[in-house]
């Protein structure tokens, strides 16, 4: 069993910054991918950014140049550094990970953390 626990959400003014963190714990042979999705108030789900073990990083076009994903693989932790936040970034942000356990790969999700961008 694996748990992903997010932290760092909150209320921030437009133009501000926040950093989200997600720690994976449990039985982990290897982490293939760690990343972030978000679900907007309009219930749209969007991949925000993810980082693979081969070094590939993906960003949604809507966050390129403003958000940066980084990892501490030794600590099974992924971060999402969010700058120049806009009201349309308001969403519940979910950490996810593709993890290898006993030779098979599984997807895991965190419970989500609310980010609200408002003046």
Long-range contacts (C-beta under 8 A, 24 or more apart in sequence): 1-26, 1-27, 2-26, 2-27, 2-28, 2-97, 2-99, 2-101, 2-106, 2-108, 3-108, 4-95, 4-96, 4-97, 4-108, 4-109, 4-110, 5-95, 5-110, 5-111, 6-93, 6-94, 6-95, 6-110, 6-111, 6-112, 6-113, 7-113, 8-113, 9-93, 9-113, 9-114, 9-115, 10-114, 10-115, 10-116, 11-116, 11-118, 12-85, 12-115, 12-116, 12-117, 13-85, 13-117, 13-118, 13-119, 14-85, 14-86, 14-87, 14-117, 14-118, 14-119, 15-84, 15-85, 16-85, 16-117, 17-81, 17-82, 17-83, 17-84, 17-85, 18-82, 18-85, 18-115, 19-79, 19-80, 19-81, 19-82, 20-79, 20-80, 20-82, 20-93, 20-95, 20-113, 20-115, 21-77, 21-78, 21-79, 22-77, 22-78, 22-79, 22-95, 22-97, 22-110, 23-75, 23-76, 23-77, 24-76, 24-77, 24-97, 24-99, 24-108, 25-76, 27-101, 28-76, 28-99, 28-100, 28-101, 29-99, 29-100, 29-101, 29-102, 29-103, 30-99, 30-100, 31-73, 31-76, 31-97, 31-98, 31-99, 31-100, 32-97, 32-98, 32-99, 32-100, 32-105, 33-96, 33-97, 33-98, 34-71, 34-78, 34-95, 34-96, 34-97, 35-69, 35-78, 35-95, 35-96, 35-97, 36-69, 36-78, 36-80, 36-93, 36-94, 36-95, 36-96, 37-93, 37-94, 37-96, 38-89, 38-91, 38-92, 38-93, 38-94, 38-115, 39-91, 39-92, 39-94, 39-112, 40-88, 40-90, 40-91, 41-90, 41-91, 46-91, 48-80, 48-93, 49-80, 50-96, 51-78, 62-88, 63-89, 82-115, 85-115, 85-117, 86-117, 87-117, 87-118, 88-117, 89-115, 89-117, 90-115, 90-116, 90-117, 90-118, 91-115
